[in-house]
Amino acid sequence: MAKVLCVLYDDPIDGYPTSYARDDLPRVDHYPGGQTTPTPQGTDFTPGHLLGSVSGGLGLRQFLESRGHTLVVTSDKDQDGSVFDRELPDADVVISQPFWPAYLTADRIARAKNLKLAITAGIGSDHVDLDAAIARGVTVAEVTYSNSISVAEHVVMMTLSLVRNYLPSHQWVLDGGWNIADCVARSYDLEGMHVGTVAAGRIGTAVLRRLAPFDVKLHYTDNHRLPESVEQELGLTFHPSAADMVPYCDVVTINAPLHPQTEGLFDEKLIGAMKRGAYLINTARAKICDRDAVDHALRSGQLAGYAGDVWYPQPAGPDHPWRTMPHHGMTPHISGSTLSAQARYAAGTREILESWFAGAPIRDEYLIVDKGALAGTGAHSYSTATPAAR
């Protein structure tokens, strides 16, 4: 029997919900391109319910415990002596979400003598040291595409929010004011602007498709160039690198995975090469941007706005400068954890577990590391510091 250690974010401050704003979810059975949504043999949860918090447990408790497995669910993951660290040494499986990541460092993987499988309930497995997982033969899997559209919608929302100066305008209403001049002094139309994405994978392409109807000029850079038919359909301009692209753009959105080639990409130099007054949207990973460079660029006016929902570390401390820098639209890491997305990534987590317990292959699109090497989606999207693993 296996021990499954699941790290999830805390329940709402007023307790686990007893009712919800909506009664159902639209049915989605496939993603753009044809990949089917998760297809587990069964589920023990109601789609649209809160599954990503501790009490929700990703809907896994009945499934696991009825088969004799042990499930430990906690939100306590970071401080010395955390529940996560205490339970990790004999855990066979670790599950966490990018929004509340259980950082599986090389040291923790070395101490987890029984660890065989690390699952990301969602997308983005950079909180796992992939080199250490490769060296130890730990399989790493994530529920690819489960919340890609959720994140893409968040990018569009944040883009419009910054350009139209929505959040400060809403604050005037909350404060009892009617300060139209204050609201519109930083408000512009998105129409006609040049918008570029760093990476045009599932999320980046979905962002491009959703912004095209706004009559913007679309740009992208990616290690894998899109088909010519897609470039023509959306009127895309390809650039070989982010440095080549950003001088043309009024809005830049980052939709790349974090790996050695993207960490620290948006530093003082690259941000300084952007148009003065450009907007930067980052729902990918915080460490793709230099923390202090973003703060300085907002204070100097080089950037007109920065929005995202990714931080490092997560959760961010109360003194993190991104909480107090001007002209930002930061949220906690929520873009991919809508109730709609939770239903998909909970089902996908169960599908991965069903395959693993049965000794059956895990879907190739879910795999990041397998059999001591990058695999599946991981081989396409990630790089490692280990040359032999590339």
N, C-alpha and C positions, 0 to 999 in steps of 0.2 A: 504494500500500500504506500501511497505517496503522501508527502507533506507539501501542501501548497501554501505559500506565504504571499498574501495579497496586500499591497499598500495602496490605500485610497484616501481621498481627501475627506475632511470632517463633514459631518451632517450640518444642515443649516442651523444657525444659532438659535432658532426657535423650535428645533426638533425636526425629525424626519416627517416629510409631508403626509398629511392624511387625505388631501385632495389636491387636484391639479387644475391649472387654468384651462386646459383643453381635455376633451374626452378621448381623442384618438390621434393617430399620426397618419399622414398620407402613406400609401403603400409604395415602397421603392424596392424593386427586385433586381435591378441591375444598375451599373454605373455607366457613364459615357465610355464608349469603346467596347461595351458588351460584357465586362467582368460582372459576374453575379454577386449580389450581396451575400453575406454569410449564410451558409446552409447547414447548421448543426442538425443533429438527429432530433433534438428537442430543445425547448427552453422552459425555464421555470420563473419567468418574470412577465410583467405586463409592459409592452412597448409604450413609451411615453412616461414611465415612472422614473424616479431618480435612482440610478443604478451605480453611479460612479463614486458615491460617498460610502462611508463605512457601513451604514445600515443596509444600503442597497447591495453591497457585496458582489456586484456584477451579476447578480442572479445565480450564483454558482453553488451556494451552500447545499441545497437539497441534492443537486446533481452529484457533488463530490462526496458528501457524507453518507448518502444512501449506498454508495459503492465502497465504503470503508476507508476513504481517504480522509486526511486531516486538513481542515481549512483554518488558517489563522488570518484574520483581517485586522489591520491597524492603520492609523494615520501617523503613528509615532515613528519617525524614520531618520532624523538627523542628529539630535543631540547625543552626547556620550551615554551609553547604556540604553539606547532606544529599544523599543520592542522589536523593531526590524533587525537590529544587530544581535539581540538575544536569540531570536528565532531563526536567524539565517544559517548557522552552522550545519543544521541537519535538514534544511529545506531541500526538496527535490526540484520544486518549481517556484519561481518568483514572478509575480504579476504586478505591474504598476502602470500608471498612466503618465503621459508626458506632462500633464497639468500639475501633478503631485509626484514627481519622479522618485523612485527608489534608486539612488545613485549606486549602481553596481560597479564600483571601482575595482581596479586590479587587486587591491588589498582585500576587499570584501569577497571577491570571487575566489581568492586563494583560501580564505577562511571557510567558504561554503563547500565543504568537502563532498556533499551529496548533490550539489547543483547540476542539473542536466538541461534545464529549459528555462529561459527568461522570455516572458511574453510582455509586449507593450500593448495594452488595451487602448488602441488608437494607432497613430502613425508617428514615427520618429523615435529611433532607438539609440540616440546619442548619449542617453544617460547610462548606457551599458558600455563598459570598456570593451570594444569589439576585439581589440588585439588580445586582451586577456581571455575573452570568451573563445577565440580561435585557438589559443594555446592550450586551453583546458578542455576543448571539445564540447563546450556548452552550446546548445542550439539557441539561437535568438530569433524570435518571430514577432511580427506585428500584424495588426489587422488592416492591411493596406487598403486604401481608398475609403475606409469606413467613415472618416470625417473630413475628407478632402473638400467636398462641396461646402460643408459647414464652414471651413476655414476660408474658402474662396468668397463666400457671402460676407464674412466678417471683414475681409480685405476691402471689398467694395463699400461696405458701411463705413469703415474707418476713413477711406479715401474721401468720400463725400462729406463726412463729419469734419475733417480737417479743412478741406477746401472751402466749404460753406460756413466754417466757424460755428458749427452747431452747438458744441458743448458749452462754450462761454455764453452763447445766446440763451440756451436753456437755463443756465445758472441765473441769468438776470430775472427770468420768470420766477424761479424758485425763491429768489431774494426779494420779490415783490416789485421789481423794477419794470420799466418800459423803455429801455435805453437803446433805441433803434440805431443811432449813430455808432455807439460802442459796439454793437453786434455786427454791423455791416462793414466797419472799417477794416476788417480782415477777411471779408467774405467775397468769394469769386465764383465764377461758373467753371465747371469742369470741361464743358464743351470746348473743343479746339486745342486742349492741352495735349502735350506729349507724355504718354505714360509708358513706363518700361518695367518689365519683370526680370529679376535675376533668377533664372531657372524657369523653364516652361514644361515642367512635368505635369502631374495630375492637377495640382493646385494652381500652378502658374497658368496653365492653359485654360483652366476654368475661369480664372480671373480675367484673362484676355477676352474670353467669349462673353463674359458678363459686362465688361466695360465697352465693348465694341458699339453697342447701341447708343452710347453717350456721345458719339461723333468725336472721339478722341483719335490721336495718332498713336498707334501702338508699336512698341519696340520690345525686343527680348534678347537675352543672351542665355546660352545653355551649352553644355558640353555635347549634347545630342541635338542637332538641328532638326526642327520640325519638317514634316513633308512639305514640298512646294505647294501642294494643293491647299494646305492649312494656311500657309503664309499668304497666299493669294486671297483665300476666302476672308481672312480677317484683316488684310492689308498690313501685314507685319513687316517691320524692318529688323533684320537680324544683325547683331553685333558680335564679334568674336569674344569680347570680354566685357565685364562690368565697367572697367575703366574706359573702354571705347563707347559704351552706351550712355553713361550717366550725364555727360555734358549736354546731351540733347533733351533731357527729360525734365518735365515739371513735377512729375510724380514718379517715384521709384518704389516698387514693392518687392520685397525679398521673399522668395518661395523655395529656397534651397535647403537641403539637409545640412546639418553641421558635421563637418569632417575636417581633416587637417588642411584641405585646400580652401575652405570657406571661413574657418575661424579667424576672426579679426579682419575680415575683408574690408568692411566699412570703417576705415581708420580716419585720422585727420586728413591724410592726403587724398583719399578717395572722396570723402565728404566735401573737401575743399574743391574738388574738380566738378562737383555738381553745380547746376545753375543756382545763383543766389535766390533764395526764396522758394526753393523746391521743397517738396514734401517727401518724407521717407516713411514707408509702412513696413513693419517687420512682424509677421506672425509666424516666422520660421523658427529661429533660435536666437536668443539674445547675444550669444558669444560671436555671432557673425558680425556684430557691430561692436566697436570700441565704446564702452560705457561712457567714459568721460568725453570722448570726441563728440558724441551725440549731444551731451549736455552743453558743451562749449558752443557747438554749432547753433543750437537754439537760442542761447543767450546772446550770441554775436549777430544773429539774423541771417547766417548762412543758410540755415534751414528755417522755413516758415512753420513747419510742424513735424512732429514725429508721433506715430501711433503704432501700437502693437500690443500683444498680450503675452510676450515671452520675456522672461527675466532670467538672470543668473545671480545667485542660486534661486531656486524656487522652493518654498515661497521666499520672496525678497524681504530683506529686513526693513524696518521702519525708516532707516536713514538712507535707503537707496536713493541716489540723486534723481532717478527717473520718476520718483514720486512727486518731486517738487520743481523740476525744471519747467520753464515756461512753454506754452503752446504745445502741450502734449495731449494725447488721447489714450493713455495707457489704461488697460484693464488687467485684472489677474488672468492667468492663462485659461481662458474660457472658450476661445473661438472654435475648438473642436470638441467641446463637451456639452453641446446642446442635448436636450432630452432625445431628439431625433437621432443624433449621432450615437448616444449612449446605447440605444437599442441595437444599433448595428455592431458597435465594437464589443458589447457584451456577448452578442450572439457569435461574433467571430472568435472571441476568446474561448468560448465553449467549443466551437468547431476545432480550434487548434488542440485543445485538451483532449477532445474525443479521438482525434487522429493519433496524438502522442500516446495515449493510454492503450490504443488498439495496435500500436506498432505500425500504423499506416502512414504513408507519406503526408506531410503537411503541404498544403497548397504552395506551389512554387512562388506565387505572388506574395505570400505571407512571410517567406523566409528572408532573413537578413544574414545569419551565419548558420552554417550546417556542415557537419563533418570536417571541421577544422579549417573552413574557408568562408569567405563571403559567398553568398548563394542567392539565387532568385532575385528579388527586388534589391537586396543588399549589394549584389554584384553590379547592378546598374546604377545605384544611387550613392553608394558610399565608397570611401577609400580608407585605407588604414595606414598606420605607421610601419606595418610589417610588409616589406616588399614582396615576399613570397605569397602573401595573401591577396595581393591586388589582382 
